[in-house]
Amino acid sequence: MKILVTAGPTREPIDPVRYLSNRSSGKMGYALAGAAAHEGHQILLISGPTSLDIPAGVDFLPVETGLEMFEAVQRHIGRMDAAIFAAAVADYRPAHPATGKIKKSSAPLSLDLVPNPDILGSCRSVFGFTGTLVGFAAETSDVLDHARGKLIAKGCDLLVANDVSRPGIGFESDRNEVHLVFPDRIETLPEDDKTSLALEIIHQVEKLHAH
Ligand code: PMT
């Protein structure tokens, strides 16, 4: 299969030296890309900035902002059999990034933020993608309810939900616990390292694609 994987955070510039971002390390997405390549699939990894090594045998497309990730996915998704969205895309970006470094002053500073495009949410409706679509849900409460809502709203075949409020799993950690939310059932993969979980998720994607 040809599989597109998004990973890592995005950085949304405030000025030339500052940005808004989040705690995503890229580990979950890179583990998925590595596991899928190991299983013999052709992978395009579209990644925000991380300090990780690119997994062996993976085509790599680095991006910085949510808009760049949107454009990269739009350009490549048409030739994919499956797409897995593990990136933590910033939901908002500064409306007017300053061209020069913002000077310190004693006055309060407000930033106007505008929503970034929903890349996963554009796959069916905007990009016309008909392949196997897998999203993630990073939640801090009512994990399964929110995940089910995202599964339906974004037209996914599978939503991988994780509780990012639990210490030791989720963001930055080598470990995670995930709930696989399908349209007709939920399976929980108990806490394990991200490499092992990634392999199980890839096997689920293979099964979904085969049906
Ligand atoms: O990178 P790590 O440190 O290993 O951490 C892993 C992780 C916690 C980042 C990962 O397991 C995870 O949950 N990734 C999704 C993070 C997220 O942004 O979740 P969300 O519930 O806000 O978004 C829902 C889905 O829409 C996700 O598939 C996301 O990639 C996608 N999305 C969100 C916003 C946006 N503008 N475009 C998107 O495509």
Residues whose N, C-alpha, C, O or C-beta is under 5 A from the ligand:
A	BS01	PMT	G8 R23 S24 S25 G26 K27 M28 F85 A86 A87 A88 V89 A90 D91 N116 P117 D118 I119 L120 G135 F136 A137 A138 N162 G170 F171 E172 S173
